[in-house]
Amino acid sequence: MTPGSSLALLILGIMSLVGLVFWFFKSQINKYVSALLAYKRRLTDTEQAAEDSTAATSS
């Protein structure tokens, strides 16, 4: 194997590894963002329900 092809394969392998790591982190970040949005939505729904029940009892 020539030094040029060894270098090319090394660069290709490093780029593949970096791409795989970025893909993994992206998928993990998407999961955490989805969980955070669901949590915020649940908090908002709870606050809205509390406001509705307070408004219903005061009327």
PyMOL Python script that loads the backbone (N, CA, C, O; Angstrom):
from pymol import cmd

cmd.read_pdbstr("""\
ATOM      1  N   MET A   1       0.854  -1.170   0.000  1.00  0.00           N
ATOM      2  CA  MET A   1       0.000   0.000   0.000  1.00  0.00           C
ATOM      3  C   MET A   1       0.906   1.241   0.000  1.00  0.00           C
ATOM      4  O   MET A   1       1.870   1.323   0.761  1.00  0.00           O
ATOM      5  N   THR A   2       0.585   2.164  -0.837  1.00  0.00           N
ATOM      6  CA  THR A   2       1.426   3.361  -0.934  1.00  0.00           C
ATOM      7  C   THR A   2       1.122   4.320   0.209  1.00  0.00           C
ATOM      8  O   THR A   2       0.036   4.273   0.786  1.00  0.00           O
ATOM      9  N   PRO A   3       2.060   5.178   0.535  1.00  0.00           N
ATOM     10  CA  PRO A   3       1.820   6.136   1.628  1.00  0.00           C
ATOM     11  C   PRO A   3       0.627   7.061   1.355  1.00  0.00           C
ATOM     12  O   PRO A   3      -0.086   7.454   2.279  1.00  0.00           O
ATOM     13  N   GLY A   4       0.420   7.402   0.086  1.00  0.00           N
ATOM     14  CA  GLY A   4      -0.709   8.271  -0.257  1.00  0.00           C
ATOM     15  C   GLY A   4      -2.045   7.604   0.014  1.00  0.00           C
ATOM     16  O   GLY A   4      -2.965   8.235   0.534  1.00  0.00           O
ATOM     17  N   SER A   5      -2.155   6.324  -0.338  1.00  0.00           N
ATOM     18  CA  SER A   5      -3.424   5.631  -0.100  1.00  0.00           C
ATOM     19  C   SER A   5      -3.627   5.373   1.393  1.00  0.00           C
ATOM     20  O   SER A   5      -4.760   5.402   1.874  1.00  0.00           O
ATOM     21  N   SER A   6      -2.551   5.123   2.123  1.00  0.00           N
ATOM     22  CA  SER A   6      -2.674   4.957   3.575  1.00  0.00           C
ATOM     23  C   SER A   6      -3.171   6.243   4.220  1.00  0.00           C
ATOM     24  O   SER A   6      -4.032   6.215   5.100  1.00  0.00           O
ATOM     25  N   LEU A   7      -2.627   7.363   3.778  1.00  0.00           N
ATOM     26  CA  LEU A   7      -3.053   8.654   4.305  1.00  0.00           C
ATOM     27  C   LEU A   7      -4.513   8.932   3.950  1.00  0.00           C
ATOM     28  O   LEU A   7      -5.274   9.437   4.775  1.00  0.00           O
ATOM     29  N   ALA A   8      -4.893   8.601   2.725  1.00  0.00           N
ATOM     30  CA  ALA A   8      -6.277   8.817   2.299  1.00  0.00           C
ATOM     31  C   ALA A   8      -7.236   7.966   3.137  1.00  0.00           C
ATOM     32  O   ALA A   8      -8.288   8.450   3.556  1.00  0.00           O
ATOM     33  N   LEU A   9      -6.882   6.720   3.379  1.00  0.00           N
ATOM     34  CA  LEU A   9      -7.732   5.855   4.194  1.00  0.00           C
ATOM     35  C   LEU A   9      -7.795   6.337   5.641  1.00  0.00           C
ATOM     36  O   LEU A   9      -8.844   6.253   6.280  1.00  0.00           O
ATOM     37  N   LEU A  10      -6.688   6.837   6.152  1.00  0.00           N
ATOM     38  CA  LEU A  10      -6.669   7.375   7.510  1.00  0.00           C
ATOM     39  C   LEU A  10      -7.593   8.588   7.617  1.00  0.00           C
ATOM     40  O   LEU A  10      -8.376   8.693   8.561  1.00  0.00           O
ATOM     41  N   ILE A  11      -7.503   9.493   6.659  1.00  0.00           N
ATOM     42  CA  ILE A  11      -8.365  10.679   6.663  1.00  0.00           C
ATOM     43  C   ILE A  11      -9.827  10.273   6.532  1.00  0.00           C
ATOM     44  O   ILE A  11     -10.686  10.819   7.224  1.00  0.00           O
ATOM     45  N   LEU A  12     -10.114   9.331   5.661  1.00  0.00           N
ATOM     46  CA  LEU A  12     -11.487   8.856   5.486  1.00  0.00           C
ATOM     47  C   LEU A  12     -12.011   8.223   6.775  1.00  0.00           C
ATOM     48  O   LEU A  12     -13.161   8.448   7.151  1.00  0.00           O
ATOM     49  N   GLY A  13     -11.189   7.445   7.441  1.00  0.00           N
ATOM     50  CA  GLY A  13     -11.596   6.823   8.702  1.00  0.00           C
ATOM     51  C   GLY A  13     -11.860   7.848   9.790  1.00  0.00           C
ATOM     52  O   GLY A  13     -12.829   7.726  10.540  1.00  0.00           O
ATOM     53  N   ILE A  14     -11.006   8.858   9.881  1.00  0.00           N
ATOM     54  CA  ILE A  14     -11.197   9.907  10.892  1.00  0.00           C
ATOM     55  C   ILE A  14     -12.474  10.684  10.610  1.00  0.00           C
ATOM     56  O   ILE A  14     -13.237  10.987  11.527  1.00  0.00           O
ATOM     57  N   MET A  15     -12.707  11.005   9.340  1.00  0.00           N
ATOM     58  CA  MET A  15     -13.928  11.737   8.986  1.00  0.00           C
ATOM     59  C   MET A  15     -15.175  10.906   9.296  1.00  0.00           C
ATOM     60  O   MET A  15     -16.182  11.444   9.757  1.00  0.00           O
ATOM     61  N   SER A  16     -15.111   9.609   9.047  1.00  0.00           N
ATOM     62  CA  SER A  16     -16.241   8.732   9.358  1.00  0.00           C
ATOM     63  C   SER A  16     -16.507   8.698  10.856  1.00  0.00           C
ATOM     64  O   SER A  16     -17.658   8.755  11.287  1.00  0.00           O
ATOM     65  N   LEU A  17     -15.455   8.604  11.640  1.00  0.00           N
ATOM     66  CA  LEU A  17     -15.595   8.577  13.093  1.00  0.00           C
ATOM     67  C   LEU A  17     -16.185   9.885  13.608  1.00  0.00           C
ATOM     68  O   LEU A  17     -17.078   9.872  14.456  1.00  0.00           O
ATOM     69  N   VAL A  18     -15.694  11.007  13.103  1.00  0.00           N
ATOM     70  CA  VAL A  18     -16.218  12.311  13.516  1.00  0.00           C
ATOM     71  C   VAL A  18     -17.692  12.431  13.135  1.00  0.00           C
ATOM     72  O   VAL A  18     -18.498  12.921  13.926  1.00  0.00           O
ATOM     73  N   GLY A  19     -18.047  11.989  11.936  1.00  0.00           N
ATOM     74  CA  GLY A  19     -19.444  12.027  11.504  1.00  0.00           C
ATOM     75  C   GLY A  19     -20.334  11.176  12.385  1.00  0.00           C
ATOM     76  O   GLY A  19     -21.451  11.576  12.711  1.00  0.00           O
ATOM     77  N   LEU A  20     -19.859  10.020  12.769  1.00  0.00           N
ATOM     78  CA  LEU A  20     -20.630   9.138  13.644  1.00  0.00           C
ATOM     79  C   LEU A  20     -20.833   9.757  15.021  1.00  0.00           C
ATOM     80  O   LEU A  20     -21.923   9.667  15.585  1.00  0.00           O
ATOM     81  N   VAL A  21     -19.801  10.379  15.562  1.00  0.00           N
ATOM     82  CA  VAL A  21     -19.904  11.031  16.872  1.00  0.00           C
ATOM     83  C   VAL A  21     -20.891  12.189  16.813  1.00  0.00           C
ATOM     84  O   VAL A  21     -21.728  12.332  17.704  1.00  0.00           O
ATOM     85  N   PHE A  22     -20.805  13.024  15.765  1.00  0.00           N
ATOM     86  CA  PHE A  22     -21.739  14.143  15.639  1.00  0.00           C
ATOM     87  C   PHE A  22     -23.171  13.652  15.484  1.00  0.00           C
ATOM     88  O   PHE A  22     -24.089  14.241  16.054  1.00  0.00           O
ATOM     89  N   TRP A  23     -23.378  12.568  14.710  1.00  0.00           N
ATOM     90  CA  TRP A  23     -24.722  12.013  14.538  1.00  0.00           C
ATOM     91  C   TRP A  23     -25.268  11.542  15.886  1.00  0.00           C
ATOM     92  O   TRP A  23     -26.435  11.780  16.197  1.00  0.00           O
ATOM     93  N   PHE A  24     -24.435  10.877  16.686  1.00  0.00           N
ATOM     94  CA  PHE A  24     -24.870  10.390  17.993  1.00  0.00           C
ATOM     95  C   PHE A  24     -25.265  11.552  18.897  1.00  0.00           C
ATOM     96  O   PHE A  24     -26.318  11.509  19.533  1.00  0.00           O
ATOM     97  N   PHE A  25     -24.430  12.591  18.962  1.00  0.00           N
ATOM     98  CA  PHE A  25     -24.747  13.739  19.816  1.00  0.00           C
ATOM     99  C   PHE A  25     -26.000  14.460  19.337  1.00  0.00           C
ATOM    100  O   PHE A  25     -26.792  14.934  20.151  1.00  0.00           O
ATOM    101  N   LYS A  26     -26.182  14.545  18.034  1.00  0.00           N
ATOM    102  CA  LYS A  26     -27.372  15.205  17.500  1.00  0.00           C
ATOM    103  C   LYS A  26     -28.632  14.450  17.915  1.00  0.00           C
ATOM    104  O   LYS A  26     -29.624  15.067  18.303  1.00  0.00           O
ATOM    105  N   SER A  27     -28.600  13.132  17.838  1.00  0.00           N
ATOM    106  CA  SER A  27     -29.772  12.353  18.228  1.00  0.00           C
ATOM    107  C   SER A  27     -30.038  12.486  19.722  1.00  0.00           C
ATOM    108  O   SER A  27     -31.195  12.543  20.139  1.00  0.00           O
ATOM    109  N   GLN A  28     -28.989  12.535  20.531  1.00  0.00           N
ATOM    110  CA  GLN A  28     -29.172  12.700  21.975  1.00  0.00           C
ATOM    111  C   GLN A  28     -29.719  14.086  22.298  1.00  0.00           C
ATOM    112  O   GLN A  28     -30.597  14.220  23.151  1.00  0.00           O
ATOM    113  N   ILE A  29     -29.216  15.107  21.635  1.00  0.00           N
ATOM    114  CA  ILE A  29     -29.695  16.469  21.871  1.00  0.00           C
ATOM    115  C   ILE A  29     -31.161  16.580  21.477  1.00  0.00           C
ATOM    116  O   ILE A  29     -31.937  17.238  22.170  1.00  0.00           O
ATOM    117  N   ASN A  30     -31.551  15.947  20.375  1.00  0.00           N
ATOM    118  CA  ASN A  30     -32.956  15.993  19.958  1.00  0.00           C
ATOM    119  C   ASN A  30     -33.857  15.354  21.006  1.00  0.00           C
ATOM    120  O   ASN A  30     -34.960  15.841  21.254  1.00  0.00           O
ATOM    121  N   LYS A  31     -33.396  14.262  21.626  1.00  0.00           N
ATOM    122  CA  LYS A  31     -34.196  13.621  22.678  1.00  0.00           C
ATOM    123  C   LYS A  31     -34.353  14.536  23.881  1.00  0.00           C
ATOM    124  O   LYS A  31     -35.446  14.654  24.435  1.00  0.00           O
ATOM    125  N   TYR A  32     -33.269  15.183  24.288  1.00  0.00           N
ATOM    126  CA  TYR A  32     -33.332  16.074  25.449  1.00  0.00           C
ATOM    127  C   TYR A  32     -34.190  17.300  25.171  1.00  0.00           C
ATOM    128  O   TYR A  32     -34.914  17.756  26.056  1.00  0.00           O
ATOM    129  N   VAL A  33     -34.124  17.836  23.969  1.00  0.00           N
ATOM    130  CA  VAL A  33     -34.954  18.991  23.615  1.00  0.00           C
ATOM    131  C   VAL A  33     -36.424  18.590  23.610  1.00  0.00           C
ATOM    132  O   VAL A  33     -37.269  19.347  24.087  1.00  0.00           O
ATOM    133  N   SER A  34     -36.739  17.423  23.083  1.00  0.00           N
ATOM    134  CA  SER A  34     -38.125  16.946  23.085  1.00  0.00           C
ATOM    135  C   SER A  34     -38.637  16.762  24.508  1.00  0.00           C
ATOM    136  O   SER A  34     -39.772  17.124  24.816  1.00  0.00           O
ATOM    137  N   ALA A  35     -37.804  16.204  25.370  1.00  0.00           N
ATOM    138  CA  ALA A  35     -38.208  16.012  26.765  1.00  0.00           C
ATOM    139  C   ALA A  35     -38.412  17.354  27.461  1.00  0.00           C
ATOM    140  O   ALA A  35     -39.351  17.508  28.242  1.00  0.00           O
ATOM    141  N   LEU A  36     -37.548  18.318  27.186  1.00  0.00           N
ATOM    142  CA  LEU A  36     -37.685  19.645  27.788  1.00  0.00           C
ATOM    143  C   LEU A  36     -38.960  20.328  27.315  1.00  0.00           C
ATOM    144  O   LEU A  36     -39.662  20.945  28.116  1.00  0.00           O
ATOM    145  N   LEU A  37     -39.268  20.229  26.036  1.00  0.00           N
ATOM    146  CA  LEU A  37     -40.492  20.839  25.518  1.00  0.00           C
ATOM    147  C   LEU A  37     -41.733  20.179  26.109  1.00  0.00           C
ATOM    148  O   LEU A  37     -42.708  20.864  26.418  1.00  0.00           O
ATOM    149  N   ALA A  38     -41.709  18.859  26.269  1.00  0.00           N
ATOM    150  CA  ALA A  38     -42.845  18.169  26.880  1.00  0.00           C
ATOM    151  C   ALA A  38     -43.014  18.602  28.331  1.00  0.00           C
ATOM    152  O   ALA A  38     -44.142  18.774  28.796  1.00  0.00           O
ATOM    153  N   TYR A  39     -41.922  18.779  29.046  1.00  0.00           N
ATOM    154  CA  TYR A  39     -41.977  19.228  30.440  1.00  0.00           C
ATOM    155  C   TYR A  39     -42.557  20.639  30.528  1.00  0.00           C
ATOM    156  O   TYR A  39     -43.417  20.911  31.366  1.00  0.00           O
ATOM    157  N   LYS A  40     -42.083  21.532  29.663  1.00  0.00           N
ATOM    158  CA  LYS A  40     -42.597  22.906  29.660  1.00  0.00           C
ATOM    159  C   LYS A  40     -44.081  22.922  29.305  1.00  0.00           C
ATOM    160  O   LYS A  40     -44.853  23.679  29.893  1.00  0.00           O
ATOM    161  N   ARG A  41     -44.482  22.087  28.345  1.00  0.00           N
ATOM    162  CA  ARG A  41     -45.886  22.022  27.949  1.00  0.00           C
ATOM    163  C   ARG A  41     -46.739  21.525  29.118  1.00  0.00           C
ATOM    164  O   ARG A  41     -47.839  22.030  29.342  1.00  0.00           O
ATOM    165  N   ARG A  42     -46.236  20.544  29.857  1.00  0.00           N
ATOM    166  CA  ARG A  42     -46.975  20.017  31.003  1.00  0.00           C
ATOM    167  C   ARG A  42     -47.107  21.082  32.087  1.00  0.00           C
ATOM    168  O   ARG A  42     -48.165  21.209  32.705  1.00  0.00           O
ATOM    169  N   LEU A  43     -46.036  21.852  32.324  1.00  0.00           N
ATOM    170  CA  LEU A  43     -46.115  22.939  33.302  1.00  0.00           C
ATOM    171  C   LEU A  43     -47.144  23.981  32.879  1.00  0.00           C
ATOM    172  O   LEU A  43     -47.931  24.452  33.700  1.00  0.00           O
ATOM    173  N   THR A  44     -47.136  24.333  31.615  1.00  0.00           N
ATOM    174  CA  THR A  44     -48.080  25.325  31.105  1.00  0.00           C
ATOM    175  C   THR A  44     -49.509  24.814  31.230  1.00  0.00           C
ATOM    176  O   THR A  44     -50.404  25.565  31.615  1.00  0.00           O
ATOM    177  N   ASP A  45     -49.730  23.538  30.906  1.00  0.00           N
ATOM    178  CA  ASP A  45     -51.073  22.963  31.025  1.00  0.00           C
ATOM    179  C   ASP A  45     -51.533  22.959  32.476  1.00  0.00           C
ATOM    180  O   ASP A  45     -52.700  23.234  32.754  1.00  0.00           O
ATOM    181  N   THR A  46     -50.632  22.651  33.405  1.00  0.00           N
ATOM    182  CA  THR A  46     -50.978  22.640  34.827  1.00  0.00           C
ATOM    183  C   THR A  46     -51.324  24.042  35.306  1.00  0.00           C
ATOM    184  O   THR A  46     -52.299  24.230  36.033  1.00  0.00           O
ATOM    185  N   GLU A  47     -50.529  25.027  34.899  1.00  0.00           N
ATOM    186  CA  GLU A  47     -50.818  26.410  35.286  1.00  0.00           C
ATOM    187  C   GLU A  47     -52.148  26.875  34.701  1.00  0.00           C
ATOM    188  O   GLU A  47     -52.917  27.567  35.369  1.00  0.00           O
ATOM    189  N   GLN A  48     -52.413  26.498  33.467  1.00  0.00           N
ATOM    190  CA  GLN A  48     -53.668  26.889  32.821  1.00  0.00           C
ATOM    191  C   GLN A  48     -54.849  26.247  33.540  1.00  0.00           C
ATOM    192  O   GLN A  48     -55.875  26.897  33.739  1.00  0.00           O
ATOM    193  N   ALA A  49     -54.721  24.986  33.932  1.00  0.00           N
ATOM    194  CA  ALA A  49     -55.800  24.310  34.650  1.00  0.00           C
ATOM    195  C   ALA A  49     -56.030  24.967  36.007  1.00  0.00           C
ATOM    196  O   ALA A  49     -57.174  25.096  36.441  1.00  0.00           O
ATOM    197  N   ALA A  50     -54.959  25.382  36.681  1.00  0.00           N
ATOM    198  CA  ALA A  50     -55.099  26.055  37.976  1.00  0.00           C
ATOM    199  C   ALA A  50     -55.795  27.402  37.803  1.00  0.00           C
ATOM    200  O   ALA A  50     -56.640  27.772  38.617  1.00  0.00           O
ATOM    201  N   GLU A  51     -55.447  28.131  36.754  1.00  0.00           N
ATOM    202  CA  GLU A  51     -56.104  29.415  36.495  1.00  0.00           C
ATOM    203  C   GLU A  51     -57.580  29.216  36.171  1.00  0.00           C
ATOM    204  O   GLU A  51     -58.427  29.989  36.618  1.00  0.00           O
ATOM    205  N   ASP A  52     -57.887  28.180  35.394  1.00  0.00           N
ATOM    206  CA  ASP A  52     -59.277  27.911  35.035  1.00  0.00           C
ATOM    207  C   ASP A  52     -60.101  27.557  36.267  1.00  0.00           C
ATOM    208  O   ASP A  52     -61.234  28.016  36.411  1.00  0.00           O
ATOM    209  N   SER A  53     -59.533  26.739  37.161  1.00  0.00           N
ATOM    210  CA  SER A  53     -60.288  26.355  38.353  1.00  0.00           C
ATOM    211  C   SER A  53     -60.451  27.543  39.296  1.00  0.00           C
ATOM    212  O   SER A  53     -61.481  27.666  39.959  1.00  0.00           O
ATOM    213  N   THR A  54     -59.456  28.413  39.362  1.00  0.00           N
ATOM    214  CA  THR A  54     -59.559  29.614  40.197  1.00  0.00           C
ATOM    215  C   THR A  54     -60.608  30.564  39.630  1.00  0.00           C
ATOM    216  O   THR A  54     -61.389  31.150  40.379  1.00  0.00           O
ATOM    217  N   ALA A  55     -60.626  30.713  38.324  1.00  0.00           N
ATOM    218  CA  ALA A  55     -61.601  31.596  37.689  1.00  0.00           C
ATOM    219  C   ALA A  55     -63.010  31.035  37.840  1.00  0.00           C
ATOM    220  O   ALA A  55     -63.965  31.798  37.990  1.00  0.00           O
ATOM    221  N   ALA A  56     -63.152  29.720  37.803  1.00  0.00           N
ATOM    222  CA  ALA A  56     -64.475  29.107  37.920  1.00  0.00           C
ATOM    223  C   ALA A  56     -65.019  29.254  39.342  1.00  0.00           C
ATOM    224  O   ALA A  56     -66.220  29.462  39.518  1.00  0.00           O
ATOM    225  N   THR A  57     -64.174  29.151  40.342  1.00  0.00           N
ATOM    226  CA  THR A  57     -64.649  29.261  41.729  1.00  0.00           C
ATOM    227  C   THR A  57     -64.934  30.708  42.112  1.00  0.00           C
ATOM    228  O   THR A  57     -65.790  30.954  42.962  1.00  0.00           O
ATOM    229  N   SER A  58     -64.240  31.673  41.507  1.00  0.00           N
ATOM    230  CA  SER A  58     -64.461  33.069  41.873  1.00  0.00           C
ATOM    231  C   SER A  58     -65.653  33.670  41.142  1.00  0.00           C
ATOM    232  O   SER A  58     -66.141  34.723  41.552  1.00  0.00           O
ATOM    233  N   SER A  59     -66.138  33.044  40.083  1.00  0.00           N
ATOM    234  CA  SER A  59     -67.266  33.603  39.334  1.00  0.00           C
ATOM    235  C   SER A  59     -68.585  33.322  40.007  1.00  0.00           C
ATOM    236  O   SER A  59     -69.633  33.726  39.503  1.00  0.00           O
TER     237      SER A  59
END
""", "prot")
cmd.dss("prot")
cmd.show_as("cartoon", "prot")
cmd.util.cbc("prot")
cmd.orient("prot")
